């Protein structure tokens, strides 16, 4: 039994080392005083300074943040209403439609990217527009919506169906009951969906590559273009910043989920005490 526990812990430690050691090396060498990727020459912030003085980097960062924020907000709004619509459907229709809506999550990114690219090119030839910021934004909204639905649906299943009718019986209109009763109850799922959508947009490369065209460039596309020419320590700096952003968002999300679970346990304990 002890041998099996030791072997399991050893595999876990080996997996964590394999996953995070390259990231640690990347972060360390983003502060290296030389362009060497193997020899440490001293500590410096020069690569970060050069990074933020580069107009191309700033433009790609602006595009990435603009697309990610807009796509996350719009996908959260659309996905929330879609989840409510699915929840109010009959079970025989809900299951197959939810399966269809989850296909972009399971589907390979390259298939989604190529199919959206073909759609935009065909529509552009018909309505006279080119690939650019608009098509990039639509693509990000498209693949973010299923993640929002998956985040909101569990909160809807936990919702007491009588709350909405009780609010209307007490004088609330349909809209007032929806805003003051339903939204606060499913707010944790909405916020989780928003964070996940933003993270997925910041991280995306494949779909952006096929739908952005030649006029706009996200940060991930800029990094890919840099690696095709020559590997610069600025890539380490950019990658470190992206890793920190995603890590902070994941920490925030985990803290929120822990607080939600604690609040639910406390609420259930109070209810059991009252009974």
VENCORDA-V643595 format. One record per helix or strand of 3 or more residues. SS is the DSSP state (A for helix, B for strand). FROM is the first residue (numbers start at 0). TO is the last residue. Records with the same first field share a line. If there is no record, write none. Layout:
SS = FROM-TO, FROM-TO
This chain:
A = 1-28, 45-51, 54-86, 90-100, 102-105, 108-126, 132-157, 161-168, 173-202, 205-210, 218-228, 232-273
